[in-house]
């Protein structure tokens, strides 16, 4: 069995490139059966996440349905910003949930928790 050699970490992370369904978030995270969609962004000097038109809509649909959707933004200073998944470039300051110095297991657990 190929899976027998894999460590049992209790989490799955997948990077998704979906050209057929524009707006779908970049990544899916599952930890202990809890799932979240994550849009990954790198902010420029103006700190906006740089969302494309369909991306906030995907996050909004997921949140309204009771799921978890996030935007994780890497900043030029090396820190990370966690934003709600329906964030737009215009409202990103209002959507800030937390700031982190780096990606940690605690951050990943938070992203799949019932916030």
C-alpha positions as CSV (number, residue, x, y, z in Angstrom):
1,X,0.0,0.0,0.0
2,X,1.6,3.3,-1.1
3,X,-0.2,5.3,1.6
4,X,1.4,3.2,4.4
5,X,4.7,5.0,3.9
6,X,3.1,8.5,4.3
7,X,3.2,10.2,7.7
8,X,-0.2,10.6,9.4
9,X,-0.2,14.3,10.0
10,X,-3.9,14.8,9.9
11,X,-3.8,17.5,7.2
12,X,-4.0,17.9,3.5
13,X,-2.9,20.9,1.5
14,X,-3.5,21.2,-2.2
15,X,-2.6,24.0,-4.7
16,X,-5.3,24.3,-7.3
17,X,-5.1,26.0,-10.7
18,X,-8.6,26.2,-12.2
19,X,-8.8,27.9,-15.6
20,X,-12.4,26.6,-16.2
21,X,-13.9,28.1,-13.0
22,X,-12.3,31.5,-12.6
23,X,-12.3,32.9,-9.1
24,X,-11.7,29.5,-7.4
25,X,-9.3,30.0,-4.5
26,X,-5.7,28.9,-5.0
27,X,-5.5,26.3,-2.2
28,X,-7.6,24.0,-0.1
29,X,-6.6,23.0,3.4
30,X,-8.1,20.1,5.4
31,X,-7.1,19.4,9.0
32,X,-8.8,16.6,10.9
33,X,-11.8,16.8,8.6
34,X,-12.2,20.6,8.7
35,X,-11.7,22.4,5.4
36,X,-10.9,26.0,4.3
37,X,-10.3,27.6,0.9
38,X,-7.3,29.9,0.8
39,X,-6.5,32.6,-1.8
40,X,-2.7,33.3,-1.7
41,X,-1.5,36.8,-2.5
42,X,1.7,38.8,-2.3
43,X,1.1,42.5,-1.6
44,X,3.0,45.3,-3.3
45,X,4.1,48.5,-1.7
46,X,0.5,49.7,-1.4
47,X,-0.4,46.6,0.6
48,X,-3.5,45.7,-1.4
49,X,-4.0,42.0,-1.9
50,X,-4.6,42.4,-5.7
51,X,-7.8,40.5,-6.1
52,X,-9.1,39.6,-9.5
53,X,-12.8,40.2,-10.2
54,X,-14.2,36.7,-9.5
55,X,-12.2,36.0,-6.4
56,X,-14.1,37.9,-3.8
57,X,-17.4,36.3,-5.1
58,X,-16.1,32.8,-4.7
59,X,-15.1,33.5,-1.1
60,X,-18.4,35.2,-0.4
61,X,-20.4,32.2,-1.7
62,X,-18.3,29.9,0.4
63,X,-18.7,32.0,3.6
64,X,-22.5,32.4,3.1
65,X,-22.8,28.6,2.8
66,X,-21.2,28.2,6.2
67,X,-17.7,27.3,4.9
68,X,-14.4,29.0,5.6
69,X,-12.6,31.0,3.0
70,X,-9.5,33.2,3.6
71,X,-7.1,35.5,1.8
72,X,-3.5,35.0,3.1
73,X,-1.3,37.9,2.0
74,X,2.5,38.0,2.2
75,X,3.8,41.5,2.7
76,X,7.2,43.0,1.7
77,X,8.3,43.0,5.4
78,X,7.9,39.2,5.5
79,X,4.8,39.2,7.6
80,X,1.5,37.6,6.7
81,X,-2.0,39.1,6.9
82,X,-5.1,36.9,7.2
83,X,-8.2,38.4,5.6
84,X,-11.8,37.1,5.1
85,X,-12.3,35.3,1.8
86,X,-14.7,37.9,0.4
87,X,-12.1,40.7,0.6
88,X,-11.8,43.1,-2.2
89,X,-9.0,45.6,-3.0
90,X,-11.3,48.4,-1.7
91,X,-12.2,46.9,1.7
92,X,-9.1,44.9,2.6
93,X,-8.3,47.1,5.6
94,X,-11.7,46.3,7.1
95,X,-11.4,42.6,6.5
96,X,-8.1,42.1,8.4
97,X,-8.5,39.2,10.9
98,X,-4.9,38.8,12.1
99,X,-1.3,39.5,11.4
100,X,1.4,36.8,11.7
101,X,5.1,36.8,11.5
102,X,5.2,33.4,9.7
103,X,3.2,30.4,8.7
104,X,2.7,28.2,11.8
105,X,0.7,25.1,12.7
106,X,-1.4,27.3,15.0
107,X,-2.3,29.6,12.0
108,X,-3.3,26.6,9.9
109,X,-5.5,25.2,12.8
110,X,-7.1,28.7,13.2
111,X,-7.9,28.8,9.5
112,X,-10.0,25.6,9.7
113,X,-11.5,26.3,13.1
114,X,-15.1,27.5,13.6
115,X,-14.3,31.2,14.0
